[in-house]
Amino acid sequence: MSINRNYLLISVIVALLLVFGGLVTVLSGTSNGIDAGTQDQNVKKIQVEYYYDPSCGSCNVVHPFIEQYESNSSDISVAYYNIGSDNSSAQKFAQLQKSLGHVHVPFVLMGDRYLTGQDNIIQNFDILVQKIKNNDIEPGDTPQEYMAP
């Protein structure tokens, strides 16, 4: 009987410690790494602008790549701009073309760096995400094309 009583006492103490520890965490707003959902909310996502045209063959290759990357990553949030059927997206892209010179779809803008073209996007998208995530890129005054060294 004493083993059951000791087991019950230990179980109650452990339960109280867990409840008290959770309450302290909630009240203090800190996390000990157990609540991954709360930690994800505190991570600022990299904002990605993706410009495409459904009639573009390269865009049709890049589009599923971007969607898959976004669904597998908590690091990015993608805004999709269909310049083929959305007039405001087309106007926004025209402004980018005006300021950057000759750029074409598929086109990805992350902060002050951009990728254009199927091969460049697929080969360098993750590299650029990681560099931005790790603050490994010098900021620029205007967007610059990113090409991996």
Secondary structure, 3 states (H helix, E strand, C coil): CHHHHHHHHHHHHHHHHHHHHHHHHHHHCCCCCCCHHHHHHHCCCEEEEEEECCCCHHHHHHHHHHHHHHHHCCCEEEEEEECCCCHHHHHHHHHHHHHHCCCCCCEEEECCEEEECHHHHHHHHHHHHHHHHCCCCCCCCCCEECCCC
